[in-house]
Amino acid sequence: MNPITARPASDVAAPEQATTHRSVVTYLTWGVPAVVALALGMFEIGVPQLWRDELASWSAASRTLPQLWAMLHNIDAVLGIYYFGLHLWMAVFGDSATAMRVPSVIAMAGAAAVVGLIGRRLGGGVAGLASGLIFALIPSVSRYAQEARPYAFATFFAALATLMFLRAMERPNWSRWAIYAVVLGAAGAANLVALVVASGHLIIILWDFFQRTVRVGGDGTPESGKGLPGGRLAPEGSPLLLVKRFVVAVIVGGLLVSPLVIEGHTQQGWQIGGVATPHVAELIGVSGGLWQELFASVPVAVVVMLLAVGSLVAAPDARRRSIALYALAFAIVPVVAVWVISRGPTSYWTFRYMLFTVTGWALGAGLCVSFLAERAKGSARLARLSASASPRFAVAAVLVAVVGLVGIHDQLAIRQNEAHNLWAYPEMPSNGLPADYQGAAAIVKANARPGDTIAYEVGDLNHYQVDTSIAYYLGNAAPTPVFQAQTQVQSNSLQPVECIDPSACITGTPRVWVVFVDHLAPDPFSALPTTAGDFLQTLGYQVQTTWQVNGITVDLLTVG
C-alpha cells in the first residue's frame, strides 16, 4: 500500500455518493482556508507603514522598465521577476501600501488552499481542512501576506511544488515530474532559498526507496524476508525510477533559475552580507529566536509544533505515522539544509527565507487534529458534550480554534502602525526597531519652505532607506536632496552616490533638513558623510529645531 496515496476508510463514501462527497470535501479543504487567509490578509492591510524592505520594492518597481533593468545588473537581480511583476501591478492599481501588498495576500491565500489540498491528499478531508485553517491562522502568514516582498510567492510555489511532488510520486510519468520542475523553478524565482524545499522531498524519495528495497531477514532474495512497516506493497514504478526522475526534475528546476543565480552571484555580498553564520544553538532554538520568528508568535509556535510532533504519537497505525513523518520532513529538513549551506562562505540564515517551512508544521498539526478527531469519533462522553455536533468534528474545531485564539494578541500586534519595521517580531534585534517614516515626512511637509534642501545618511547608515521613505511619502513636495552626486535611479542602485567634494553639492542654501535614524548617529552632523558634516559646520550651520518621532530624528539646520 502506498502511504501517500492511500485514503483512510473513514473518508471513503458509498459508491452512489462518492462523486458528490469528494467534490464537496475538495472544495471545503481548499476554499475555506483560502477565504480565511484572504480575510486575515486584508484586515487592516494598509495600517502598518511600509518598512525599509518594502520601500526598496517601491523604489525598484516605480522606475521605468529600462531603469529597472539597469538596476538589476547592479543589485537585487534575484528579485527581478518580482520587481517586474510589481511594476506592472502598480501601473494599474497604484503604489499605495494596500495596493502593493494585495498581490502577496492573493499568493498567501493560494498557499493556504494548497496546504489544504496537501493535507487532504495525505490524511483525508478533516486533515486537509484543519491543515489549511491552521496555516491561515498562523500570525506570520498574515504578516507576510501584508508584505510588498516576494516571500508569500515563495511560500505559495514551495507548497505547490510539494503538492506536485506528491502527485508525481503517485504516478511518476514524465509530464508530472516536468510540472514539478517548473513549479520548483518558480519557487526559486520568488526566493532562491525556497529551492531547498526539494531537500524535504529528497528525504521522502529516499525513505520510499528504502522501504521498497530493504527487507529484514530472509535469504537475500527479493521474495524472502519481511518488508518494513508501512512499506509500499503495490507501487507504481520501480524505486530507482522515482529517484532518477526526481533528480532530473530538481536539476531542471535549478537550471530554470540559473540566470538569476549567475547574475546575482556577484551581488550577494550587498544583498545578504550582514547575515551571521548560524551555530547549532540557533538551529535547535536555544538562541536566535528562529522558531518563534517563523510563526511571529511564541504561543502559536508552541501549540502548532506540539501538535505536529504529537501526530507521531496520535497516528493510529504505521502508515499514518509515515505520513506524519512526511509532514515533519517538509517542516524541518529544509531548515537543516539552509543551516548546513550557511556554514559555508555565505550565510542565508534569515527566517524570512525559510517562511515556506511553516506549511510543513501546519500539515503536521492538521494531521494530528485529524488523528485525534478520529479517536474521538466513538466516544460516548464526547458525543454528549458536543450535543448535536459530531464528536469528531467538535474535537477538530476546538483544536483549530485554540491555534487561532492563542495568536490573537500577535495578530493585532503585527498590524500596528510601525509593526513592519519590527521585522524579527516577537524578537527585537537592534536593527529591527520601530521607525516612524510617515511621522518624519509629515514634519518636513508641515515646516518646509521653498528653496529648502534635505540631506540623509548614506551607505551602511542608510540601510533604513530614510531617503526613499521621504520620497515615497512626499513625492515632488520633498525638498531637493544635497550632497548627492547621483540619485538612486541615476546610480542604478538603491543607494545614492555621495559627493566627493561637498562644496560642489550645496550652494546658497540657508536651510537644510537632516533626517536620520537616531540610534545610528547621535547628531545630524555625524549622520552625514564625514566631509559633508564637517563642511556644514565650517559654514556655520547650526541646529535650529529638532523633532523626534519614534526611531527617527528630524533636524532643521540654518545658517546666517
N, C-alpha and C positions, 0 to 999 in steps of 0.2 A: 504493500500500500504506500502511495506517495504521501508523505506527511504534509506537503504543500497543498496538494490538490484535493485531498480527501475532505469531505464535509461531515461534521457531526450529525448523527442520526436525528437529533432534535431539530435540525434545520432543513430536513427533507420533508416536503409536503406530499400529500396524496397526489397521484398522477393527474386527476382532473383539476386539482388546484395549483399544480406546480408552476405553471406559467405565470398566472396572476400573482401568486405569492412571491415568486422570485422577482418579478418586476417591482412590486411594492417595496420589498425589502431592499432591493438595489437602490431605488430612488431615495428611500429614507436614509440609508447608510452614507450616501454622499451628499444628498440635498440638505438635510438638517444641519450637519456640521458646517457646510459651506455658508448657509444662511446665518448661523450663529457667528462664524468668523467674520463674515461681511458686516454684520451689525456691530460687533465689537470693534472692528477696524474703523468703521465710520463714526463711532461715538466720540465726539469732541476731537475729531481728527485735526481741526485747524487751530486748536488751543495752544499746543506746545510750539514755541518758536522753532524756526529752523536752527539746527546746530551746525557746527563747523563743517562736518562731512556733507550735510545736505546743502550748505551754502556752496561747497565745491561743486556739487552736482548742478546747482543753478548756474554757477559761473561757466561751467563747461557747456551745458546744454543751451544756454542763452546766446551762444556765439553763432555766427553763420556757419554753414557746413564746411566751407574751406578753412575757416579759422579753427573749427573743432578738429578737423583732420590734421592740421598743422600741429595743434596742441598735443594730439595723441602720439605724435612721433617723439615728443619730449617727456610726456608724463601720462600716467593712467591709461596706457594702451589696453590693459586688461579689462578696463571698464568701458571701452569704446562702444561696444554694442549697446550697453545700457544708455550711455550718453546720447547716442544717435536716436534711440527709441524715445528717450525723454524729450529730445529736441523736437521731434515730430509731434509728440503729445502736447507739449507746451504751445506749439504753433496753433493748435486747435482749441485747447482748454485753458490757456493762460499759465501764469507762473505763480499763482498763489500757493501757499503752503498746502492747502487742501488739494488743489489741482495736481500738484507734483507728487502727492502721496497716494492718490487714488490708484494708480497702476499697481502699487505694492499691496494695497488692500485686495485688489482683484486676484493677484498672484497668491496671496496667503489664503484667501477663500478657496482658491483652486487646490492649494496644498491640503487644506482640511478635507476637501472632497476626496482627494486621492488617498489620504490616510484612512478614511472610512472604507474605501474600496479595498485597500490592502488588508485592513482588519477583517473585513467580510471574507476575503479570499483565504485568509489564514485560519479564522476561527468562527465564521458564521455571522449572521445578521446582528446579534447583540454585540459581539466583539467589534464589528465594524462601526456600528453607531456609537458605542462607548469610546472607541479609539479616536474617531473623528471629533467627538464632542470634547474629550479631554484635551486633545491638541488645540482646539479652538479656544478653550478656556485658560490655557497657559498664558500668563501675562506677557512673556517675551514675544509670543506670537502676535498679540495686539500691538506691542511696542514696535516691532519691525514691519508690521503691516502699515504703520503710520510713519514710515521712514522713506525718504526720497533717495534711496540707495538700492542696490540690486539684491540684498540679502533675501527678501521674500521670493524673488525669482529663483535664486539658488535653492531655496527650500522646496519650492514647487517642483522644479525639474529633478532634484535629487529624490524626492518622494515618487515622482512619476517614473524615474529610472528604476526604482525599486519595484514598482508595480510591473513595469515592462520586463524586468528581470524574472519575476515570479511567473509571468506568462510564458517567457522563453523556457523556463525550467519545466513547465507543464508540457509544452510542445516545442521541442528545440529545433524548429526549422530555421533556415537562414533568414527568412523575412522577419521573424520575431526578434532574432538577435540583431538584425540591421536596425530595427526600430529602437531597440535598447541602446545601440551605439550612438544613434542620432540624439536621443534624449540625454544620454550621459554627456555628450558633447555640449548640449545646450546648458546643462548644469555647470560645466566648466566655463562656458562663455559668460555666465552670470557671475561666477566666482571660481577661479581656478582650483581653490582648495576643495570645492564641492566634488571634484573628481574622486576624492578618497572615499566617497560613498561606495565605490566599487570594492573597497577593501572588505567591507561587511559582506558584500555579495560573494567575494572570493572565499571567505570562511565557510559560507553555506555550500558553495560548489565543492570545496574540499571535504566538508562533512558528508555531503551526498556521495562523493567518490569513495570515501572511507566506509560508509555504511554498505555500499553496494559491492565492494570488492573484498573487504576483510571479513573473514568468518572465524569463529572461535572453535577450536578443537578440530576433529576430523583428521583425514589423512592428507590434506593439502589440495584435494580436487575441489572444483567449484561446487560440486553437488554435496560434499560432505561438510560436517561441522554445523555450527549454529550461527545464524545471522544475528547482527546486533539488534537490540530492541528498537522498534520504530523504523527498521530498515525498509527500503522501497522494494517490495516483493515483485511488482509487475511494472517496472519503469518503462518509459518510452525513451529509447536511445541508450547507448552504452555510456558508462561513467566517463570514459575517456573522451567520447564525443562531446559531452557537455563541457568538459574542461577546455578542450580545444576551441570550441566555438565561443565560449566565454572570453578566453584570452584574445581571440581575434577581434571580438566586439569591443573589448576595452581598448585595444591598440587603435582601432579605427576611431573610437570616441576621442582618444587622446590626440590623434592626428588631426581631427576636425578643429581642435582649438590650438594646434601647434603654431599658427601665425601669431596668435595672441601671446603665447609663451615666448616665442623668439623676439617679438617686438618689445615685450615687457621685461625681458631678462635684464637689460641694462638699466631699467628704471626701478628695479625692486628695492634698491637702497633707499631711494626717496620715499617709495610707497610704504614700506614696512620696516624701514631701517631702525626704528626705535624699539622693536619688539625683542624682549629679552629671551634668551634660551631657557626653556622650562626645565624644572627639576622634577624628580619623582613626586615630591610633596605636592606640587601643583597638579600633577596628573590624578592623584588619588583624592585631592580636595582638601588636604591638610592646610595648605596655604594657597593664596592666589584667587580664591573665590570663583573658580571656573564653573562649578555646578550650579551655584545659586545665580550666577550671571546668565547662564544658559536659559534659566527659567524666569529670570527677573523677579524671583520671589523665593525666599527661603522655605516658607511653609508649603508652597506648591511643589518645590523641588523635592522636599521630604516625602510628601504624600504620593506623588507620581512615581518617584524612584522606588519607594517601598512597595507600591502596587506592582510595578514592573518586575522587580526581583521576586516578589511574592507569587507571581504567576508560575514560577517553577515549582512551588510548593502546592499551589491550588490546582495545578493541572491534574486531571483525573487519570491520565494514562501516559505511557511513554511517547506516543505520537504527538499529543498536545504539549508535552514537556519539550519535545524537539522544536515545536512551533514557537513556544515561548523563548527558547534559546535563539531562534532566528531573530525575533524582535530585539532581544538584547544585543545581538550581533550588530544590527543596524544602528543601535544607540552607542555602543561602546567601542567597537573595533575602529571606526573612522577617527575617533578621538585619539586612540592609541597610535594610529598611523600618523596623524598630524604631530603628535608628541615625538615620535621617532624621527620623522623628517626634520622637525625643528631642532633636533640635536645636532644637525649639520651646520653648514655655513650660514644659512638664512633661516630665521625662525618665523613661523606662521602661526604662532601660539596666540591667537586672538579669538575670544569666544564667538564673536560675530561671524567669523569664518566657518565656525562649526555649528551654527544655529540649526542647520538641517538635521542634526542628530536628535533633536527633540522629537522628531517624528517616530524614531525607534522607541523612545521612552513612552510616548503616548500609545503606541501599539502594544507594548508590553503591559502597560496599565489597563488598556482596554481588554486584552486577553484575560487578565486577572479578574476583572469585573465580570466577564462572561463566565469564567470557570466558577466563581463564587455564586453567581446568579443561578447557574445550572445546579449547583449543590443545594441551593435554597428551594428549588422547584418543588421538592417533595416534602417540605417542612410544613406540618400542620399548624404549628405555633405561628410561623411567619404568615401563613395563609390567614389566620385570624387577625393578626396585627395589621396586615395590609388591606383588610376589608375586601372590597371588590376587585382590587388590582391583583394581578398575578404576582406571587412571591418572587418569581424570577425577575420580572421587570421592576418590581419595587426595590429589590436589592440593588440592581444595576442603576436605577435612577438615584438612589441615595448616595451610592459611591461616587457617581459622576458629579452630583450636586456638591459633595464635600470638596472636590477639587475646585469648583467654582467659588464656593464660599470662603475657603481659606485664602483665595487670591484677590478678594475684593479690595483690601487695603492697597495692594500693589497695583491693581488695575487703575485705581484712582490716582496713585502717586505718579505713575508714568504718563499721566495726561496733564500734569501741572504745566504752567507757562514755560518754565525753564528746565523741564524734565529731560529733554533730549540731550542737553549737554552733560547730564549725569549718565554718560554712555555705559558705565560699568554697574549701574544700579542692580542690586542694592549696595554694592561696594562703592567706595568714594576715594579713588586714587587722586593724586594731586592734579593730574591733567584731565580729570573728569568732574570738575566743579561747575556750578552754575555760572552762566554769563548772559546778562540781560542785554542782548544786542538791540532789541526793539526799544528798550528804555533809553539806551545811549543815543540811538538815532533820533528819538523824539526830542531829546535835549538839544542836539545840534540843530535840528529843524526849527525849534522854537526860538533859538537865540542867534542863529547865523545871520550875517548881513551880506549884501552884495560885495564881492571882492575878497571875501574870506577864503582862506585856504585850509587844508587839513593834512595832517601827517600821521603815519601809523608805524607800529612795529613792523619789522621786516625779517625775512629769513626764518630762523628757528623760533624767534619770538612771535612770529605771525602765524603759527600753525592753528591758532584760533580763528583765523580768517576774519579779523575785525574789519579790514578794508572792504572785503566782499559783503559783510553784513550791512555796512553803511550804504554801499552801492545798491544793495537789494532793497533796503527799506526806504531810502531817499531818492534813488534814481537820479534824474537830472537836477534835483534840488540839492544834491550833496555839494559841498564846497570842492573846489579844484584841488586834487592831491598835489603835494610838493615833495621834493627830494626823490622823485621817481624819474629815472632815465627812460624807462619803458613801463607801460601798464601791463597787467596780466595778459591781456589779449595780444599786445604788441610783442611780448616776450614768449608767446606760445606756451604759457605755463599757468600755474595757479598762484604764482607769486610775482609781484612787480620787481623790476630791476632797479636797485637804488643808484642814486647819482654818486659818482666817484668824487666829484667836486661840488659840494653843496651850494657854493656861492652861485653856481650857474643855474640852480633849480629854484631859486626863490629871490624875487626882486620886488620892491615896493609893496610889500605885504605887511600891513600893520597888525593884522590879527591872524593867528594860526591856531587851529584846533588840533589837539593831540588826543587820540582815543586809544587806550591800551588796556590790556588785561592786568589788573592790579597786582596779582600775585607773581607776575613775571618781571615786574620792574617797580621800583619804589617811587619814581617821579617821572614826569614827561620827558625830561632830557635824557634820562637813562633808557627810556623806552625806544628812543630813536637811534638810528645808526650813530656810532660814536662821533664821527665827523659832523653829522647834522646837528646833534645835540650841542656839541661844543660851539659850533658856528652860531646857533641861535643865542647862546649865552654871550658870545663875543659881541653880537649885535645889540645886546641889551634886552632881549625878550625876557619877560617875567610872567609868572602865573598870575593872571588877573582873577579868574574864578575857577573853582573846582566843583564838579558834580560827581557824585558816586552813585552808581546803581549796582545791583548785585553782580560782583565779579569784574566790573569794568569801571575805569575812571575816565572822565571826560574833563580835560583841562583846556581853558582858553588862554593863550599866551598873547600878550600885547607888547608893543614897544613904543617909546616916544613919550 
